Amino acid sequence: MAAANLTVGELADVAGVTSSAATQWKDGPTKSLKAAPAARLSAKTGYSALWISNGEGPKMSPDGAPQPVASNVADAPALAESRLVPVVGHVKGGTDGYLEEMQFPPGYGEGFVEFWTKDSSAYALRVKGDSMHPRYRAGEFIVVTPSIEAQPGRDVVVKLKDGRKLLKLLNWVRGDEIQLLSINDGYAPTTLSVDEIESIHRVAGGVPQDAFQEARTH
């Protein structure tokens, strides 16, 4: 690193490290550098980042351009971007644990909530009443992602072929049957045949009521 003709202070500033670490680089005790400071030094000096990092490869970058440093750290998985999820209706616990007042897909004009999901078919339901307290409180929103398969242990919105609807926890799936548990332990487990079910939509999470955005009117 002495060949870079930088003072210890300049070396530390460019690399983003302490003066103590820069002193060891410049005087020689430290023989290797991490990828990030090596890349910064390469951009400043024109020396190859790989050569700065461990002394391997060509000393200078082609045309003074920095050389990338190989890393054994995998790239982080891409995070889902937020999207405006339409609020399509209301959900309220009724008798025997069934839902009332759920609409889908009508109601797109009501508004939106922002939620981080890759599911372009996601929709939201406004919670009414306290029948699902404390999991979901009155005025909050439940975001549902129908394109993502529900797994046991997740809350789900289930629509039966006879028109009834439930918001329950999916407990297990065994052969041609599923078992659902009450959200607030107010009802006994419900076991259903898959032949009775029209759809099972995964609940991605809840959103506070202040996240609501009214639909714009033209």
PAPABA-819625 format. One record per residue (C-alpha): residue in three letters; residue number from 1; x, y, z. Coordinates in steps of 0.25 Angstrom, whole numbers, plus 2048, in hexadecimal, padded with zeros to 3 digits. Example, Ala and Ser with C-alpha at 12.3 -4.5 7.8 and 13.67 -1.06 7.14 Angstrom:
["ALA" 1 [831 7EE 81F]]
["SER" 2 [837 7FC 81D]]
END
This chain:
["MET" 1 [800 800 800]]
["ALA" 2 [80C 809 801]]
["ALA" 3 [80C 80A 7F2]]
["ALA" 4 [7FF 812 7F2]]
["ASN" 5 [806 81E 7F7]]
["LEU" 6 [7FB 821 801]]
["THR" 7 [7FD 826 810]]
["VAL" 8 [7F7 81D 81B]]
["GLY" 9 [7EC 828 81D]]
["GLU" 10 [7E9 828 80E]]
["LEU" 11 [7E9 819 80D]]
["ALA" 12 [7E0 818 819]]
["ASP" 13 [7D6 822 813]]
["VAL" 14 [7D5 81C 805]]
["ALA" 15 [7D4 80D 80A]]
["GLY" 16 [7CA 811 815]]
["VAL" 17 [7D2 80B 821]]
["THR" 18 [7DA 80F 82D]]
["SER" 19 [7E8 815 82D]]
["SER" 20 [7ED 809 834]]
["ALA" 21 [7E8 800 82A]]
["ALA" 22 [7EE 809 81F]]
["THR" 23 [7FB 809 826]]
["GLN" 24 [7FC 7FA 825]]
["TRP" 25 [7F9 7FA 816]]
["LYS" 26 [803 804 813]]
["ASP" 27 [80E 7FE 81B]]
["GLY" 28 [80B 7F0 817]]
["PRO" 29 [807 7E8 823]]
["THR" 30 [7F9 7E6 81D]]
["LYS" 31 [7FA 7DE 810]]
["SER" 32 [7EC 7DE 80B]]
["LEU" 33 [7E0 7E8 80B]]
["LYS" 34 [7D1 7E5 80A]]
["ALA" 35 [7CA 7E8 7FD]]
["ALA" 36 [7C3 7F5 801]]
["PRO" 37 [7CF 7FD 805]]
["ALA" 38 [7D7 7F7 7FA]]
["ALA" 39 [7CD 7FC 7F0]]
["ARG" 40 [7CD 80A 7F5]]
["LEU" 41 [7DC 80A 7F5]]
["SER" 42 [7DC 805 7E6]]
["ALA" 43 [7D2 810 7E2]]
["LYS" 44 [7DC 81A 7E8]]
["THR" 45 [7E9 815 7E4]]
["GLY" 46 [7E7 80D 7D7]]
["TYR" 47 [7ED 801 7DD]]
["SER" 48 [7E6 7F4 7DB]]
["ALA" 49 [7DC 7F1 7E7]]
["LEU" 50 [7E1 7E2 7E6]]
["TRP" 51 [7EF 7E6 7E7]]
["ILE" 52 [7EC 7F0 7F2]]
["SER" 53 [7E4 7E5 7FA]]
["ASN" 54 [7EE 7DA 7F9]]
["GLY" 55 [7FA 7DD 7F0]]
["GLU" 56 [7F5 7D4 7E5]]
["GLY" 57 [7F2 7D7 7D6]]
["PRO" 58 [7F6 7E3 7CE]]
["LYS" 59 [7FB 7EF 7D6]]
["MET" 60 [7F3 7F9 7CE]]
["SER" 61 [7E5 7FA 7CA]]
["PRO" 62 [7E3 7FB 7BB]]
["ASP" 63 [7E2 809 7B7]]
["GLY" 64 [7E3 80D 7C6]]
["ALA" 65 [7D5 806 7C8]]
["PRO" 66 [7D3 7FF 7D5]]
["GLN" 67 [7D3 7F0 7D5]]
["PRO" 68 [7C8 7E9 7DD]]
["VAL" 69 [7CC 7E0 7E8]]
["ALA" 70 [7C7 7D2 7E9]]
["SER" 71 [7BE 7CF 7F5]]
["ASN" 72 [7B9 7C2 7FB]]
["VAL" 73 [7AD 7C9 801]]
["ALA" 74 [7A0 7C6 7F9]]
["ASP" 75 [797 7D2 7F4]]
["ALA" 76 [78C 7D5 7FE]]
["PRO" 77 [77E 7D0 7F8]]
["ALA" 78 [776 7DB 7F2]]
["LEU" 79 [76C 7E1 7FB]]
["ALA" 80 [75D 7E2 7F6]]
["GLU" 81 [75A 7F0 7F2]]
["SER" 82 [74E 7F7 7F9]]
["ARG" 83 [741 7F9 7F1]]
["LEU" 84 [734 7FF 7F3]]
["VAL" 85 [72A 7F4 7F7]]
["PRO" 86 [71B 7F7 7F4]]
["VAL" 87 [712 7F6 7FF]]
["VAL" 88 [706 7EE 7FA]]
["GLY" 89 [6FD 7EC 805]]
["HIS" 90 [6FB 7EA 814]]
["VAL" 91 [6FD 7DE 81D]]
["LYS" 92 [6F5 7DB 82A]]
["GLY" 93 [6F4 7CF 832]]
["GLY" 94 [6E6 7C9 833]]
["THR" 95 [6DF 7BD 839]]
["ASP" 96 [6E7 7B0 83A]]
["GLY" 97 [6F3 7B7 835]]
["TYR" 98 [6EF 7BA 827]]
["LEU" 99 [6F1 7C7 821]]
["GLU" 100 [6E7 7D2 81D]]
["GLU" 101 [6E8 7DD 813]]
["MET" 102 [6F4 7D9 80B]]
["GLN" 103 [6F4 7DE 7FC]]
["PHE" 104 [6FE 7DA 7F1]]
["PRO" 105 [701 7DF 7E7]]
["PRO" 106 [6F6 7EA 7E8]]
["GLY" 107 [6FA 7F7 7F0]]
["TYR" 108 [707 7FB 7E9]]
["GLY" 109 [703 809 7EA]]
["GLU" 110 [704 80A 7FA]]
["GLY" 111 [713 80C 7FB]]
["PHE" 112 [720 805 7FD]]
["VAL" 113 [72A 801 807]]
["GLU" 114 [739 800 804]]
["PHE" 115 [73F 7F2 807]]
["TRP" 116 [74C 7EB 803]]
["THR" 117 [748 7DF 7FA]]
["LYS" 118 [74C 7DA 7EC]]
["ASP" 119 [73D 7D5 7EA]]
["SER" 120 [736 7DE 7E0]]
["SER" 121 [729 7D8 7E4]]
["ALA" 122 [72A 7DC 7F2]]
["TYR" 123 [71E 7E2 7F9]]
["ALA" 124 [71A 7E8 806]]
["LEU" 125 [70E 7E7 810]]
["ARG" 126 [70B 7F1 81A]]
["VAL" 127 [708 7EA 828]]
["LYS" 128 [6FB 7EE 82E]]
["GLY" 129 [6F7 7EB 83D]]
["ASP" 130 [6FF 7E4 848]]
["SER" 131 [6FC 7D5 845]]
["MET" 132 [70B 7D3 840]]
["HIS" 133 [711 7DB 84B]]
["PRO" 134 [71D 7DB 84F]]
["ARG" 135 [723 7D5 842]]
["TYR" 136 [71B 7DF 839]]
["ARG" 137 [715 7EC 83F]]
["ALA" 138 [709 7F4 83A]]
["GLY" 139 [70D 7FE 82F]]
["GLU" 140 [71A 7F7 82B]]
["PHE" 141 [71C 7F0 81E]]
["ILE" 142 [71F 7E1 81A]]
["VAL" 143 [728 7E0 80E]]
["VAL" 144 [725 7D3 806]]
["THR" 145 [72E 7CD 7FB]]
["PRO" 146 [726 7C3 7F3]]
["SER" 147 [731 7BF 7EA]]
["ILE" 148 [73B 7BA 7F5]]
["GLU" 149 [737 7AC 7FA]]
["ALA" 150 [733 7AC 808]]
["GLN" 151 [73B 7A3 812]]
["PRO" 152 [737 79D 81F]]
["GLY" 153 [739 7A7 82A]]
["ARG" 154 [734 7B3 822]]
["ASP" 155 [727 7BB 823]]
["VAL" 156 [71E 7B8 817]]
["VAL" 157 [711 7BD 811]]
["VAL" 158 [709 7B1 80C]]
["LYS" 159 [6FD 7B2 803]]
["LEU" 160 [6F4 7A6 803]]
["LYS" 161 [6EC 7A1 7F7]]
["ASP" 162 [6DF 7A4 7FF]]
["GLY" 163 [6E3 7B3 800]]
["ARG" 164 [6E7 7B3 80E]]
["LYS" 165 [6F5 7B9 811]]
["LEU" 166 [6FF 7B8 81D]]
["LEU" 167 [70B 7BF 822]]
["LYS" 168 [713 7B4 829]]
["LEU" 169 [721 7AF 82C]]
["LEU" 170 [724 7A3 823]]
["ASN" 171 [728 798 82D]]
["TRP" 172 [72B 78C 824]]
["VAL" 173 [728 786 816]]
["ARG" 174 [727 777 815]]
["GLY" 175 [723 770 809]]
["ASP" 176 [715 776 805]]
["GLU" 177 [712 77D 812]]
["ILE" 178 [717 78A 819]]
["GLN" 179 [716 78F 827]]
["LEU" 180 [713 79D 82B]]
["LEU" 181 [715 7A4 838]]
["SER" 182 [70E 7B0 83E]]
["ILE" 183 [715 7BD 83D]]
["ASN" 184 [712 7C0 84C]]
["ASP" 185 [70F 7B2 851]]
["GLY" 186 [701 7B5 852]]
["TYR" 187 [6FC 7A9 84A]]
["ALA" 188 [700 79A 849]]
["PRO" 189 [709 796 83E]]
["THR" 190 [702 794 830]]
["THR" 191 [706 788 827]]
["LEU" 192 [701 78A 819]]
["SER" 193 [702 781 80C]]
["VAL" 194 [709 787 801]]
["ASP" 195 [6FC 784 7F9]]
["GLU" 196 [6F5 78F 801]]
["ILE" 197 [6FF 79A 7FE]]
["GLU" 198 [6FF 7A4 7F3]]
["SER" 199 [70C 7AB 7F6]]
["ILE" 200 [717 7AD 801]]
["HIS" 201 [71E 7BA 801]]
["ARG" 202 [72A 7BD 809]]
["VAL" 203 [72A 7C9 813]]
["ALA" 204 [737 7D0 812]]
["GLY" 205 [735 7D9 81E]]
["GLY" 206 [72E 7E4 824]]
["VAL" 207 [72F 7F3 822]]
["PRO" 208 [72C 7FF 82B]]
["GLN" 209 [720 807 828]]
["ASP" 210 [728 814 826]]
["ALA" 211 [72F 80D 81A]]
["PHE" 212 [722 80F 812]]
["GLN" 213 [722 818 805]]
["GLU" 214 [715 81C 7FF]]
["ALA" 215 [713 819 7F0]]
["ARG" 216 [715 826 7E8]]
["THR" 217 [709 82A 7E0]]
["HIS" 218 [70A 832 7D3]]
END
